[in-house]
Structures are given as structure tokens and as C-alpha cells.
């Protein structure tokens, strides 16, 4: 991932930063209940992009990254259900 971003840094970084900032501004102003799913999806995409180039999905480091991302998404889902659906 790092090598890919270094090669096309001029293209990826501005798009990522602008998309992230605009997405957060829109979601916090217009649709607060969509902020956590947006950030969770972003986390899963970035985790996949970090793991994908190595092609070694089941190494200890990559498993820790995947489990950590899934744990954060599970906590966000629990919060989403508890606050916006039940509460």
C-alpha cells in the first residue's frame, strides 16, 4: 500500500483527504446517524488496501489488523443500534 501511494501520491492523497473531509462535514451536518457506518466502511477499505499488496492474508500482523478493524466496526455497530435504533 505504501509503495502504491508513493508512486501515485499526487492523485490518491488529495482525493482521499477531500473525500474524507467532505464526507465528515456532510454526515455530521445532514445525517448524523450515517457517520459511524461511513467511518467503518472507510476503515475496512483502508485495512484491505493495507493488507492486499502483501498477498499474505493470514500472517500474524495482517490477522491482527483485520481483527482490530472488525472489532472497531462491531463496536460502532453496537453503538449505532443502541443510540439511534433502540434509544
C-alpha positions as CSV (number, residue, x, y, z in Angstrom):
1,X,0.0,0.0,0.0
2,X,2.7,2.4,0.9
3,X,4.6,1.9,-2.3
4,X,1.4,2.3,-4.4
5,X,0.6,5.6,-2.6
6,X,4.2,6.8,-3.0
7,X,4.0,6.2,-6.8
8,X,0.7,8.0,-7.3
9,X,0.7,10.2,-4.2
10,X,-0.2,13.3,-6.3
11,X,-3.5,11.6,-7.2
12,X,-4.5,9.5,-4.2
13,X,-3.8,11.7,-1.3
14,X,-5.8,14.8,-2.4
15,X,-8.8,12.6,-3.3
16,X,-8.6,10.8,0.0
17,X,-8.3,13.9,2.1
18,X,-11.0,15.9,0.2
19,X,-13.4,12.9,0.2
20,X,-12.9,12.3,3.9
21,X,-13.3,15.9,4.9
22,X,-16.4,16.5,2.7
23,X,-17.9,13.2,3.9
24,X,-17.4,14.0,7.5
25,X,-18.8,17.5,7.1
26,X,-21.9,16.2,5.2
27,X,-22.5,13.4,7.6
28,X,-22.2,15.4,10.8
29,X,-24.4,18.3,9.5
30,X,-27.0,16.4,7.5
31,X,-27.2,12.8,8.5
32,X,-25.6,12.2,11.9
33,X,-26.7,8.6,12.0
34,X,-24.6,7.8,8.9
35,X,-21.3,8.9,10.3
36,X,-20.3,5.7,12.0
37,X,-21.2,3.4,9.0
38,X,-19.2,5.8,6.8
39,X,-16.2,5.7,9.0
40,X,-16.5,1.9,9.5
41,X,-16.6,1.4,5.7
42,X,-13.6,3.6,5.3
43,X,-11.7,1.7,8.0
44,X,-12.5,-1.6,6.2
45,X,-11.4,-0.3,2.8
46,X,-8.1,1.1,4.2
47,X,-7.4,-2.1,6.1
48,X,-8.0,-4.1,2.9
49,X,-5.7,-1.8,0.9
50,X,-3.0,-2.2,3.5
51,X,-3.2,-6.0,3.5
52,X,-3.9,-6.6,-0.2
53,X,-0.4,-5.9,-1.7
54,X,1.4,-8.4,0.6
55,X,-0.8,-11.3,-0.6
56,X,-0.1,-12.9,2.8
57,X,-3.6,-12.6,4.4
58,X,-3.0,-15.0,7.2
59,X,0.2,-13.7,8.7
60,X,0.2,-12.7,12.3
61,X,0.4,-8.9,11.6
62,X,-2.4,-9.0,9.0
63,X,-4.7,-11.1,11.2
64,X,-4.2,-8.6,14.0
65,X,-5.1,-5.7,11.5
66,X,-8.2,-7.5,10.3
67,X,-9.4,-8.5,13.8
68,X,-8.8,-4.9,15.1
69,X,-10.8,-3.4,12.2
70,X,-13.6,-5.8,12.7
71,X,-13.7,-5.2,16.4
72,X,-13.9,-1.4,15.8
73,X,-16.7,-2.0,13.3
74,X,-18.6,-4.2,15.8
75,X,-18.4,-1.6,18.5
76,X,-19.6,1.1,16.0
77,X,-22.5,-1.2,15.0
78,X,-23.4,-1.8,18.7
79,X,-23.3,2.0,19.3
80,X,-25.4,2.6,16.2
81,X,-28.0,0.1,17.3
82,X,-28.1,1.3,20.9
83,X,-28.2,5.0,20.3
84,X,-30.1,5.5,17.1
85,X,-32.4,2.5,16.8
86,X,-33.2,1.5,20.4
87,X,-32.7,4.9,22.1
